[in-house]
Amino acid sequence: MNDYYIEDNENSLTIKYEWHGSDRPYSIPKWELGRTRGRESEWLMQLLYKPWASRAMLYDVAQYIIRYNPDNDIDWESTYAIVNSHFRD
């Protein structure tokens, strides 16, 4: 698992992660956090296939989505099932 932390900025979340020996940023605008792809979280589905993403990272991002957009239309059961099936331990 790669090291990361999430900066909670005024207008965005910025995931700071280590990749190939250097720190990199990945920003998500807060106003887009509740977007869906089908019924799943748009942002978690995008992050799912990043080679530097981890299950823990996606779960942390999910908590920010729930905090900043609690009335979203995301099907969390389906979203978590997809995340969990991708990161089989």
Jmol script that loads the backbone (N, CA, C; Angstrom):
load data "model"
ATOM      1  N   MET A   1       0.844  -1.180   0.000  1.00  0.00           N
ATOM      2  CA  MET A   1       0.000   0.000   0.000  1.00  0.00           C
ATOM      3  C   MET A   1       0.885   1.237   0.000  1.00  0.00           C
ATOM      4  N   ASN A   2       0.503   2.220  -0.768  1.00  0.00           N
ATOM      5  CA  ASN A   2       1.255   3.460  -0.854  1.00  0.00           C
ATOM      6  C   ASN A   2       0.817   4.406   0.250  1.00  0.00           C
ATOM      7  N   ASP A   3       1.726   5.271   0.663  1.00  0.00           N
ATOM      8  CA  ASP A   3       1.397   6.277   1.666  1.00  0.00           C
ATOM      9  C   ASP A   3       0.594   7.397   1.012  1.00  0.00           C
ATOM     10  N   TYR A   4      -0.357   7.933   1.763  1.00  0.00           N
ATOM     11  CA  TYR A   4      -1.175   9.036   1.266  1.00  0.00           C
ATOM     12  C   TYR A   4      -1.757   9.805   2.438  1.00  0.00           C
ATOM     13  N   TYR A   5      -2.213  10.992   2.163  1.00  0.00           N
ATOM     14  CA  TYR A   5      -3.052  11.724   3.101  1.00  0.00           C
ATOM     15  C   TYR A   5      -3.969  12.618   2.279  1.00  0.00           C
ATOM     16  N   ILE A   6      -5.046  13.043   2.888  1.00  0.00           N
ATOM     17  CA  ILE A   6      -6.048  13.840   2.192  1.00  0.00           C
ATOM     18  C   ILE A   6      -6.087  15.228   2.827  1.00  0.00           C
ATOM     19  N   GLU A   7      -5.836  16.239   2.002  1.00  0.00           N
ATOM     20  CA  GLU A   7      -5.959  17.618   2.437  1.00  0.00           C
ATOM     21  C   GLU A   7      -7.383  18.080   2.173  1.00  0.00           C
ATOM     22  N   ASP A   8      -7.996  18.623   3.191  1.00  0.00           N
ATOM     23  CA  ASP A   8      -9.356  19.134   3.090  1.00  0.00           C
ATOM     24  C   ASP A   8      -9.262  20.639   2.883  1.00  0.00           C
ATOM     25  N   ASN A   9      -9.251  21.059   1.630  1.00  0.00           N
ATOM     26  CA  ASN A   9      -9.131  22.473   1.273  1.00  0.00           C
ATOM     27  C   ASN A   9     -10.514  23.118   1.194  1.00  0.00           C
ATOM     28  N   GLU A  10     -10.551  24.419   1.019  1.00  0.00           N
ATOM     29  CA  GLU A  10     -11.826  25.132   0.984  1.00  0.00           C
ATOM     30  C   GLU A  10     -12.752  24.622  -0.124  1.00  0.00           C
ATOM     31  N   ASN A  11     -12.219  24.410  -1.313  1.00  0.00           N
ATOM     32  CA  ASN A  11     -13.050  24.028  -2.453  1.00  0.00           C
ATOM     33  C   ASN A  11     -12.785  22.635  -2.998  1.00  0.00           C
ATOM     34  N   SER A  12     -11.830  21.932  -2.422  1.00  0.00           N
ATOM     35  CA  SER A  12     -11.503  20.609  -2.953  1.00  0.00           C
ATOM     36  C   SER A  12     -10.880  19.716  -1.894  1.00  0.00           C
ATOM     37  N   LEU A  13     -10.873  18.433  -2.215  1.00  0.00           N
ATOM     38  CA  LEU A  13     -10.071  17.469  -1.474  1.00  0.00           C
ATOM     39  C   LEU A  13      -8.856  17.202  -2.341  1.00  0.00           C
ATOM     40  N   THR A  14      -7.690  17.171  -1.747  1.00  0.00           N
ATOM     41  CA  THR A  14      -6.492  16.844  -2.496  1.00  0.00           C
ATOM     42  C   THR A  14      -5.852  15.627  -1.852  1.00  0.00           C
ATOM     43  N   ILE A  15      -5.808  14.551  -2.619  1.00  0.00           N
ATOM     44  CA  ILE A  15      -5.140  13.346  -2.155  1.00  0.00           C
ATOM     45  C   ILE A  15      -3.666  13.515  -2.490  1.00  0.00           C
ATOM     46  N   LYS A  16      -2.838  13.483  -1.479  1.00  0.00           N
ATOM     47  CA  LYS A  16      -1.384  13.542  -1.671  1.00  0.00           C
ATOM     48  C   LYS A  16      -0.876  12.117  -1.483  1.00  0.00           C
ATOM     49  N   TYR A  17      -0.251  11.593  -2.513  1.00  0.00           N
ATOM     50  CA  TYR A  17       0.205  10.212  -2.457  1.00  0.00           C
ATOM     51  C   TYR A  17       1.631  10.101  -2.966  1.00  0.00           C
ATOM     52  N   GLU A  18       2.311   9.072  -2.511  1.00  0.00           N
ATOM     53  CA  GLU A  18       3.679   8.799  -2.939  1.00  0.00           C
ATOM     54  C   GLU A  18       3.626   7.802  -4.089  1.00  0.00           C
ATOM     55  N   TRP A  19       4.312   8.147  -5.182  1.00  0.00           N
ATOM     56  CA  TRP A  19       4.320   7.265  -6.351  1.00  0.00           C
ATOM     57  C   TRP A  19       5.692   7.337  -7.000  1.00  0.00           C
ATOM     58  N   HIS A  20       6.343   6.214  -7.054  1.00  0.00           N
ATOM     59  CA  HIS A  20       7.680   6.120  -7.649  1.00  0.00           C
ATOM     60  C   HIS A  20       8.650   7.116  -7.025  1.00  0.00           C
ATOM     61  N   GLY A  21       8.590   7.221  -5.707  1.00  0.00           N
ATOM     62  CA  GLY A  21       9.559   8.033  -4.985  1.00  0.00           C
ATOM     63  C   GLY A  21       9.276   9.515  -4.894  1.00  0.00           C
ATOM     64  N   SER A  22       8.150   9.962  -5.404  1.00  0.00           N
ATOM     65  CA  SER A  22       7.836  11.391  -5.283  1.00  0.00           C
ATOM     66  C   SER A  22       6.382  11.582  -4.860  1.00  0.00           C
ATOM     67  N   ASP A  23       6.123  12.716  -4.228  1.00  0.00           N
ATOM     68  CA  ASP A  23       4.768  13.043  -3.784  1.00  0.00           C
ATOM     69  C   ASP A  23       3.982  13.656  -4.936  1.00  0.00           C
ATOM     70  N   ARG A  24       2.756  13.205  -5.087  1.00  0.00           N
ATOM     71  CA  ARG A  24       1.894  13.692  -6.176  1.00  0.00           C
ATOM     72  C   ARG A  24       0.541  14.104  -5.612  1.00  0.00           C
ATOM     73  N   PRO A  25      -0.117  15.090  -6.242  1.00  0.00           N
ATOM     74  CA  PRO A  25      -1.457  15.500  -5.811  1.00  0.00           C
ATOM     75  C   PRO A  25      -2.542  15.009  -6.778  1.00  0.00           C
ATOM     76  N   TYR A  26      -3.724  14.753  -6.251  1.00  0.00           N
ATOM     77  CA  TYR A  26      -4.893  14.430  -7.063  1.00  0.00           C
ATOM     78  C   TYR A  26      -6.070  15.161  -6.425  1.00  0.00           C
ATOM     79  N   SER A  27      -6.618  16.143  -7.107  1.00  0.00           N
ATOM     80  CA  SER A  27      -7.672  16.982  -6.527  1.00  0.00           C
ATOM     81  C   SER A  27      -9.061  16.599  -7.022  1.00  0.00           C
ATOM     82  N   ILE A  28     -10.010  16.720  -6.108  1.00  0.00           N
ATOM     83  CA  ILE A  28     -11.420  16.486  -6.417  1.00  0.00           C
ATOM     84  C   ILE A  28     -12.196  17.706  -5.932  1.00  0.00           C
ATOM     85  N   PRO A  29     -12.894  18.402  -6.832  1.00  0.00           N
ATOM     86  CA  PRO A  29     -13.699  19.548  -6.396  1.00  0.00           C
ATOM     87  C   PRO A  29     -14.814  19.093  -5.440  1.00  0.00           C
ATOM     88  N   LYS A  30     -14.987  19.789  -4.347  1.00  0.00           N
ATOM     89  CA  LYS A  30     -16.002  19.392  -3.367  1.00  0.00           C
ATOM     90  C   LYS A  30     -17.402  19.391  -3.961  1.00  0.00           C
ATOM     91  N   TRP A  31     -17.702  20.326  -4.843  1.00  0.00           N
ATOM     92  CA  TRP A  31     -19.048  20.397  -5.408  1.00  0.00           C
ATOM     93  C   TRP A  31     -19.362  19.187  -6.287  1.00  0.00           C
ATOM     94  N   GLU A  32     -18.344  18.410  -6.673  1.00  0.00           N
ATOM     95  CA  GLU A  32     -18.562  17.212  -7.490  1.00  0.00           C
ATOM     96  C   GLU A  32     -18.574  15.919  -6.688  1.00  0.00           C
ATOM     97  N   LEU A  33     -18.398  15.994  -5.398  1.00  0.00           N
ATOM     98  CA  LEU A  33     -18.246  14.773  -4.598  1.00  0.00           C
ATOM     99  C   LEU A  33     -19.429  13.818  -4.687  1.00  0.00           C
ATOM    100  N   GLY A  34     -20.639  14.316  -4.826  1.00  0.00           N
ATOM    101  CA  GLY A  34     -21.811  13.447  -4.843  1.00  0.00           C
ATOM    102  C   GLY A  34     -22.177  12.883  -6.210  1.00  0.00           C
ATOM    103  N   ARG A  35     -21.349  13.141  -7.229  1.00  0.00           N
ATOM    104  CA  ARG A  35     -21.668  12.664  -8.581  1.00  0.00           C
ATOM    105  C   ARG A  35     -21.689  11.138  -8.640  1.00  0.00           C
ATOM    106  N   THR A  36     -22.551  10.646  -9.515  1.00  0.00           N
ATOM    107  CA  THR A  36     -22.662   9.200  -9.673  1.00  0.00           C
ATOM    108  C   THR A  36     -22.296   8.778 -11.087  1.00  0.00           C
ATOM    109  N   ARG A  37     -21.866   7.551 -11.203  1.00  0.00           N
ATOM    110  CA  ARG A  37     -21.684   6.868 -12.492  1.00  0.00           C
ATOM    111  C   ARG A  37     -22.615   5.673 -12.401  1.00  0.00           C
ATOM    112  N   GLY A  38     -23.736   5.774 -13.086  1.00  0.00           N
ATOM    113  CA  GLY A  38     -24.788   4.788 -12.846  1.00  0.00           C
ATOM    114  C   GLY A  38     -25.356   5.098 -11.471  1.00  0.00           C
ATOM    115  N   ARG A  39     -25.185   4.162 -10.544  1.00  0.00           N
ATOM    116  CA  ARG A  39     -25.625   4.383  -9.167  1.00  0.00           C
ATOM    117  C   ARG A  39     -24.448   4.465  -8.204  1.00  0.00           C
ATOM    118  N   GLU A  40     -23.235   4.221  -8.718  1.00  0.00           N
ATOM    119  CA  GLU A  40     -22.053   4.213  -7.874  1.00  0.00           C
ATOM    120  C   GLU A  40     -21.391   5.595  -7.850  1.00  0.00           C
ATOM    121  N   SER A  41     -20.517   5.786  -6.888  1.00  0.00           N
ATOM    122  CA  SER A  41     -19.784   7.037  -6.755  1.00  0.00           C
ATOM    123  C   SER A  41     -18.855   7.237  -7.948  1.00  0.00           C
ATOM    124  N   GLU A  42     -19.050   8.333  -8.665  1.00  0.00           N
ATOM    125  CA  GLU A  42     -18.202   8.669  -9.813  1.00  0.00           C
ATOM    126  C   GLU A  42     -16.729   8.709  -9.413  1.00  0.00           C
ATOM    127  N   TRP A  43     -16.436   9.361  -8.301  1.00  0.00           N
ATOM    128  CA  TRP A  43     -15.038   9.549  -7.912  1.00  0.00           C
ATOM    129  C   TRP A  43     -14.395   8.263  -7.430  1.00  0.00           C
ATOM    130  N   LEU A  44     -15.128   7.439  -6.701  1.00  0.00           N
ATOM    131  CA  LEU A  44     -14.530   6.173  -6.268  1.00  0.00           C
ATOM    132  C   LEU A  44     -14.297   5.256  -7.459  1.00  0.00           C
ATOM    133  N   MET A  45     -15.184   5.304  -8.451  1.00  0.00           N
ATOM    134  CA  MET A  45     -14.982   4.476  -9.642  1.00  0.00           C
ATOM    135  C   MET A  45     -13.778   4.970 -10.448  1.00  0.00           C
ATOM    136  N   GLN A  46     -13.561   6.280 -10.476  1.00  0.00           N
ATOM    137  CA  GLN A  46     -12.372   6.807 -11.161  1.00  0.00           C
ATOM    138  C   GLN A  46     -11.097   6.420 -10.421  1.00  0.00           C
ATOM    139  N   LEU A  47     -11.113   6.555  -9.107  1.00  0.00           N
ATOM    140  CA  LEU A  47      -9.926   6.237  -8.313  1.00  0.00           C
ATOM    141  C   LEU A  47      -9.617   4.744  -8.289  1.00  0.00           C
ATOM    142  N   LEU A  48     -10.640   3.940  -8.432  1.00  0.00           N
ATOM    143  CA  LEU A  48     -10.491   2.493  -8.326  1.00  0.00           C
ATOM    144  C   LEU A  48      -9.389   1.940  -9.227  1.00  0.00           C
ATOM    145  N   TYR A  49      -9.242   2.495 -10.396  1.00  0.00           N
ATOM    146  CA  TYR A  49      -8.291   1.951 -11.367  1.00  0.00           C
ATOM    147  C   TYR A  49      -6.964   2.699 -11.416  1.00  0.00           C
ATOM    148  N   LYS A  50      -6.761   3.612 -10.490  1.00  0.00           N
ATOM    149  CA  LYS A  50      -5.457   4.281 -10.398  1.00  0.00           C
ATOM    150  C   LYS A  50      -4.487   3.295  -9.742  1.00  0.00           C
ATOM    151  N   PRO A  51      -3.317   3.114 -10.305  1.00  0.00           N
ATOM    152  CA  PRO A  51      -2.390   2.114  -9.748  1.00  0.00           C
ATOM    153  C   PRO A  51      -1.894   2.468  -8.349  1.00  0.00           C
ATOM    154  N   TRP A  52      -2.009   3.704  -7.935  1.00  0.00           N
ATOM    155  CA  TRP A  52      -1.546   4.144  -6.628  1.00  0.00           C
ATOM    156  C   TRP A  52      -2.650   4.146  -5.575  1.00  0.00           C
ATOM    157  N   ALA A  53      -3.879   3.846  -5.969  1.00  0.00           N
ATOM    158  CA  ALA A  53      -5.010   3.872  -5.029  1.00  0.00           C
ATOM    159  C   ALA A  53      -5.060   2.582  -4.216  1.00  0.00           C
ATOM    160  N   SER A  54      -5.604   2.685  -3.028  1.00  0.00           N
ATOM    161  CA  SER A  54      -5.783   1.525  -2.152  1.00  0.00           C
ATOM    162  C   SER A  54      -7.223   1.500  -1.648  1.00  0.00           C
ATOM    163  N   ARG A  55      -7.616   0.372  -1.116  1.00  0.00           N
ATOM    164  CA  ARG A  55      -8.950   0.261  -0.528  1.00  0.00           C
ATOM    165  C   ARG A  55      -9.116   1.286   0.593  1.00  0.00           C
ATOM    166  N   ALA A  56      -8.115   1.419   1.450  1.00  0.00           N
ATOM    167  CA  ALA A  56      -8.199   2.368   2.562  1.00  0.00           C
ATOM    168  C   ALA A  56      -8.390   3.793   2.050  1.00  0.00           C
ATOM    169  N   MET A  57      -7.677   4.147   0.988  1.00  0.00           N
ATOM    170  CA  MET A  57      -7.811   5.484   0.410  1.00  0.00           C
ATOM    171  C   MET A  57      -9.237   5.714  -0.069  1.00  0.00           C
ATOM    172  N   LEU A  58      -9.799   4.751  -0.784  1.00  0.00           N
ATOM    173  CA  LEU A  58     -11.152   4.907  -1.309  1.00  0.00           C
ATOM    174  C   LEU A  58     -12.173   5.012  -0.180  1.00  0.00           C
ATOM    175  N   TYR A  59     -11.993   4.229   0.863  1.00  0.00           N
ATOM    176  CA  TYR A  59     -12.895   4.320   2.007  1.00  0.00           C
ATOM    177  C   TYR A  59     -12.774   5.676   2.694  1.00  0.00           C
ATOM    178  N   ASP A  60     -11.557   6.218   2.763  1.00  0.00           N
ATOM    179  CA  ASP A  60     -11.386   7.554   3.341  1.00  0.00           C
ATOM    180  C   ASP A  60     -12.073   8.620   2.486  1.00  0.00           C
ATOM    181  N   VAL A  61     -11.924   8.532   1.169  1.00  0.00           N
ATOM    182  CA  VAL A  61     -12.596   9.476   0.275  1.00  0.00           C
ATOM    183  C   VAL A  61     -14.112   9.356   0.433  1.00  0.00           C
ATOM    184  N   ALA A  62     -14.607   8.142   0.577  1.00  0.00           N
ATOM    185  CA  ALA A  62     -16.047   7.935   0.771  1.00  0.00           C
ATOM    186  C   ALA A  62     -16.546   8.684   2.000  1.00  0.00           C
ATOM    187  N   GLN A  63     -15.768   8.698   3.070  1.00  0.00           N
ATOM    188  CA  GLN A  63     -16.186   9.405   4.280  1.00  0.00           C
ATOM    189  C   GLN A  63     -16.292  10.912   4.041  1.00  0.00           C
ATOM    190  N   TYR A  64     -15.394  11.449   3.225  1.00  0.00           N
ATOM    191  CA  TYR A  64     -15.502  12.866   2.867  1.00  0.00           C
ATOM    192  C   TYR A  64     -16.745  13.119   2.014  1.00  0.00           C
ATOM    193  N   ILE A  65     -17.040  12.221   1.092  1.00  0.00           N
ATOM    194  CA  ILE A  65     -18.244  12.372   0.267  1.00  0.00           C
ATOM    195  C   ILE A  65     -19.478  12.406   1.155  1.00  0.00           C
ATOM    196  N   ILE A  66     -19.551  11.487   2.089  1.00  0.00           N
ATOM    197  CA  ILE A  66     -20.700  11.418   2.990  1.00  0.00           C
ATOM    198  C   ILE A  66     -20.774  12.675   3.859  1.00  0.00           C
ATOM    199  N   ARG A  67     -19.630  13.173   4.299  1.00  0.00           N
ATOM    200  CA  ARG A  67     -19.605  14.379   5.145  1.00  0.00           C
ATOM    201  C   ARG A  67     -20.059  15.618   4.379  1.00  0.00           C
ATOM    202  N   TYR A  68     -19.546  15.801   3.165  1.00  0.00           N
ATOM    203  CA  TYR A  68     -19.815  17.040   2.433  1.00  0.00           C
ATOM    204  C   TYR A  68     -21.020  16.971   1.513  1.00  0.00           C
ATOM    205  N   ASN A  69     -21.513  15.792   1.236  1.00  0.00           N
ATOM    206  CA  ASN A  69     -22.685  15.657   0.382  1.00  0.00           C
ATOM    207  C   ASN A  69     -23.556  14.518   0.918  1.00  0.00           C
ATOM    208  N   PRO A  70     -24.108  14.681   2.117  1.00  0.00           N
ATOM    209  CA  PRO A  70     -24.852  13.587   2.761  1.00  0.00           C
ATOM    210  C   PRO A  70     -26.135  13.192   2.033  1.00  0.00           C
ATOM    211  N   ASP A  71     -26.697  14.075   1.219  1.00  0.00           N
ATOM    212  CA  ASP A  71     -27.945  13.778   0.513  1.00  0.00           C
ATOM    213  C   ASP A  71     -27.692  13.298  -0.912  1.00  0.00           C
ATOM    214  N   ASN A  72     -26.557  12.647  -1.128  1.00  0.00           N
ATOM    215  CA  ASN A  72     -26.220  12.173  -2.476  1.00  0.00           C
ATOM    216  C   ASN A  72     -27.094  10.983  -2.872  1.00  0.00           C
ATOM    217  N   ASP A  73     -27.066  10.647  -4.148  1.00  0.00           N
ATOM    218  CA  ASP A  73     -27.848   9.515  -4.674  1.00  0.00           C
ATOM    219  C   ASP A  73     -26.985   8.267  -4.880  1.00  0.00           C
ATOM    220  N   ILE A  74     -25.851   8.222  -4.247  1.00  0.00           N
ATOM    221  CA  ILE A  74     -24.920   7.106  -4.419  1.00  0.00           C
ATOM    222  C   ILE A  74     -25.466   5.859  -3.736  1.00  0.00           C
ATOM    223  N   ASP A  75     -25.398   4.746  -4.442  1.00  0.00           N
ATOM    224  CA  ASP A  75     -25.731   3.444  -3.871  1.00  0.00           C
ATOM    225  C   ASP A  75     -24.454   2.925  -3.206  1.00  0.00           C
ATOM    226  N   TRP A  76     -24.347   3.152  -1.904  1.00  0.00           N
ATOM    227  CA  TRP A  76     -23.117   2.812  -1.199  1.00  0.00           C
ATOM    228  C   TRP A  76     -22.881   1.314  -1.126  1.00  0.00           C
ATOM    229  N   GLU A  77     -23.926   0.538  -0.999  1.00  0.00           N
ATOM    230  CA  GLU A  77     -23.754  -0.916  -0.943  1.00  0.00           C
ATOM    231  C   GLU A  77     -23.107  -1.422  -2.230  1.00  0.00           C
ATOM    232  N   SER A  78     -23.599  -0.959  -3.366  1.00  0.00           N
ATOM    233  CA  SER A  78     -23.040  -1.349  -4.658  1.00  0.00           C
ATOM    234  C   SER A  78     -21.620  -0.809  -4.829  1.00  0.00           C
ATOM    235  N   THR A  79     -21.403   0.454  -4.454  1.00  0.00           N
ATOM    236  CA  THR A  79     -20.077   1.060  -4.578  1.00  0.00           C
ATOM    237  C   THR A  79     -19.049   0.294  -3.752  1.00  0.00           C
ATOM    238  N   TYR A  80     -19.363   0.001  -2.494  1.00  0.00           N
ATOM    239  CA  TYR A  80     -18.423  -0.729  -1.635  1.00  0.00           C
ATOM    240  C   TYR A  80     -18.194  -2.152  -2.146  1.00  0.00           C
ATOM    241  N   ALA A  81     -19.224  -2.770  -2.699  1.00  0.00           N
ATOM    242  CA  ALA A  81     -19.060  -4.131  -3.241  1.00  0.00           C
ATOM    243  C   ALA A  81     -18.058  -4.127  -4.395  1.00  0.00           C
ATOM    244  N   ILE A  82     -18.144  -3.126  -5.254  1.00  0.00           N
ATOM    245  CA  ILE A  82     -17.202  -3.022  -6.374  1.00  0.00           C
ATOM    246  C   ILE A  82     -15.790  -2.775  -5.861  1.00  0.00           C
ATOM    247  N   VAL A  83     -15.656  -1.846  -4.912  1.00  0.00           N
ATOM    248  CA  VAL A  83     -14.337  -1.565  -4.334  1.00  0.00           C
ATOM    249  C   VAL A  83     -13.757  -2.815  -3.694  1.00  0.00           C
ATOM    250  N   ASN A  84     -14.547  -3.494  -2.893  1.00  0.00           N
ATOM    251  CA  ASN A  84     -14.062  -4.690  -2.206  1.00  0.00           C
ATOM    252  C   ASN A  84     -13.686  -5.812  -3.161  1.00  0.00           C
ATOM    253  N   SER A  85     -14.427  -5.963  -4.257  1.00  0.00           N
ATOM    254  CA  SER A  85     -14.098  -7.021  -5.212  1.00  0.00           C
ATOM    255  C   SER A  85     -12.825  -6.696  -5.988  1.00  0.00           C
ATOM    256  N   HIS A  86     -12.535  -5.409  -6.148  1.00  0.00           N
ATOM    257  CA  HIS A  86     -11.312  -4.990  -6.850  1.00  0.00           C
ATOM    258  C   HIS A  86     -10.064  -5.230  -6.003  1.00  0.00           C
ATOM    259  N   PHE A  87     -10.198  -5.028  -4.690  1.00  0.00           N
ATOM    260  CA  PHE A  87      -9.074  -5.169  -3.775  1.00  0.00           C
ATOM    261  C   PHE A  87      -9.199  -6.442  -2.954  1.00  0.00           C
ATOM    262  N   ARG A  88      -9.277  -7.567  -3.599  1.00  0.00           N
ATOM    263  CA  ARG A  88      -9.352  -8.843  -2.870  1.00  0.00           C
ATOM    264  C   ARG A  88      -8.023  -9.098  -2.182  1.00  0.00           C
ATOM    265  N   ASP A  89      -8.107  -9.386  -0.902  1.00  0.00           N
ATOM    266  CA  ASP A  89      -6.871  -9.641  -0.138  1.00  0.00           C
ATOM    267  C   ASP A  89      -6.519 -11.107  -0.124  1.00  0.00           C
TER     268      ASP A  89
END
end "model"
wireframe off; spacefill off
backbone 0.3
color backbone group
